Amino acid sequence: MYLFQRIEETFMLYDDSKKKVAEFILQKRSKLTHYSMQEIAEATYTSKPTLVRFAQALGYAGWKEFMKAFVEEAYYQESHFSDIDPNYPFSISDSTKDIITKISDLQVESILDTADLLDTAALEQAAERILNAAHVTLFGISPNNLLGELFRRKMESIGRLVYISAVDESGMLSSSLTADDCAVMISYSGNNENREPMRFIKKLQENQVPMIGITSGGNNYIRENIDCILTISSRERLFSKISGFSTEASILSILNILFSCCFVKNYERNLEYKIKNSKNFEFRRRASLVDMKEEG
């Protein structure tokens, strides 16, 4: 979890002086260096000691250390991506054509960033864990578990069963998995060990279940407790946004790449299996476009 996300998670749910500081920081981002400590205190109706306590609550010795880390992170984000805000990619004045362009550009940007963030060794390890598992269970809350359903269907098309854990059954499932199985944990923040799906990690560790974590960059609970991590493109805020356009595109991209890594391990067999079953069970499908028609 990146620093700007930690700020939102730590302070935005409370109605106090630190929330005012958090809102100001998140709004100004890389322009924060234009303000002195006194000016920030005045703008947020707080004080210098409040700013110091704010920084210390995030694990920094003082305000200067916090400012250095935050500005470096903000600069990296703004210098590596377009000017489309992933939280508010379109405005009330945008036309339909504007929305099409902006959402498309945002999702393409997210997929390309995901590709840069993915570690090939971790991907290969994740594919091996899935293929060697007796049972594969995916843990996550909506909408991540809905994206997981697409992964489940793809895996099923090559004869590999993946279970999507229902929220009210995750406790029983995590307790029933063993060292012969595999658990896939999807969480954007990945940071609260008392929330789902993170709260099941300890039980899975006790049962020695191999795990795969799909989560955001930066430090978080999932990264500290799972040794195989696939990184989500992480530019969205946790709460203040129109929707998770960027995150959803990133997670879906990761799951599609993971499926492909599993597929290629036994390419000829999987391709034959998939085509044979598609012909047997989807024979009612018809295409009017020439390029979509099957030969013969």
Secondary structure, DSSP 8 states (H G I E B T S, - for coil): --HHHHHHHHHTTS-SHHHHHHHHHHHHGGGGGGS-HHHHHHHTT--HHHHHHHHHHTT-SSHHHHHHHHHHHHHHHHHHS-S--SSS-S-TT--HHHHHHHHHHHHHHHHHHHHHH--HHHHHHHHHHHHH-S-EEEE--TTHHHHHHHHHHHHHTTT--EEE--GGGHHHHHHH--TTSEEEEEESS---TTSTTGGGHHHHHHTT--EEEEEESS--HHHHH-S-EEEE---S-SSSSS--HHHHHHHHHHHHHHHHHHHHTTHHHHHHHHHHHHHHH-TT----SGGGS---
